[in-house]
Amino acid sequence: MFTRFPRPCRRFFPIVNIRTLAVRILNSCRNRYSGFEDKVSATADRLKLSGPDRDFLYMMVKGVIVYQRYLDYAVEKASQRSVKKFESAVLNLLRVGALQALILETPLYALTNETVEAARQLKKNHAVGLINAVLRHLPDRAELKAALSHLPEKEALAIETSHPQWLIERWTRNFGAENCRQLAEFNNHYQKIYFRHNPFKVSWPNLQDILKKEGFEIAVASAGPIPFFTVDNPGDLLRSDLFSGGLFSVQDISQAQAVLLLNPQKDETVIDACAAPGGKTTLIAQMTGGKASITAYDVSPGKVELIKNEAFRLGIDFVNYGVADARTGNYAMADKILLDVPCTGTGVIARRADLRWNRTIRQLDTLIKIQRDILTNMSNFVKDGGVLVYSTCSIEPEENWENVEWFLKSNRNFSVEDARDFVPEKCCDNRGAIHILPHFQNETGGFAVRMRKQ
């Protein structure tokens, strides 16, 4: 479960105010850390932080969010009190210190001094003695493991891997205990950032030459139809003029599979009904070379604006846009429709640190109703002989095959077409769907089914 973040270079550690900034961001987060990445970026931009300092700040904030339950357990062991009894700012200071001790393996004397100094900068002088005492009494990993061994198995796993109890119980029931452990551990792994070439701005050979001249080492992750690649310093590339200039975009390969399954062609009419933030819409545009009629919809003007901004950055000016609710809206008939529906997102927890704390079991039932309403409504706008692709970034059966089975029972003019005819077999299950479980394929998870209307 440990050493999932890249080890930072030692020059980071003397910069005490990075810890202070991290605690300030954590203190400012409401709604269980939603939007923390924007706060990190805004803080780094405002203070003009160097690349390494920016990366370290992000790692500190994200690390506390990812490992929160495990860190809180360690703090409770050291302090002999519930974390609920701590002032929120003091608790976040302790979490930052515990992260450095248990995950980043910073020497105890250094992290204690740095955290105490951060407390003083945050005007928490009254808590300096407490912070000093708790951090110096933190149990190490072996001691924590021994303590966890006395708890019920699922509770211990939820603490050790820092997941909500309900998710661990659900995954154990659906996938078995060992798969649950591997899945939870995967969610704490550092994830590579994948970049997708943009053929509208630059050819693939030319982009490779440009990146090499800029000093980046490139590894091709997927060759076609649009190349995906990684680089040795993704943070630097994301901050570069090459990115802002639209030569490439960011997208997990696993999340592109639904578009490959849709298999859009030139001269077709294509609808992306739940399109924000635009990654799949722009991939459809790239795959069809600007020769298809593409309309991207979402439920609010703000979401549609996100799609437009991404398309503009990539130089894609031929997509049509509309604000519509896919559950109830009226649309033109289309050859192909992509439904990347709202979902729990449990397949992409490794990518979205806050998501594990922002989902509840009650939300699942609400989302299933939304998904079924979207499927039912949008099926009316598929032309005879046309294709409907239903996709999620969830690994929950109720949001995936169970929804498809429910839909097919009352829509017998639709039938499933085998995904293995369109995407690599390793991404598929034996029933003909894209079904990516993160710990099996070592990618963020998801599901997609291609259905043809007779």
Summary of the structure (lengths in Angstrom):
residues: 454
radius of gyration: 23.5
end to end distance: 48.4
largest distance: 72.4
contacts: 1493
relative contact order: 0.09
helix: 52%
strand: 14%
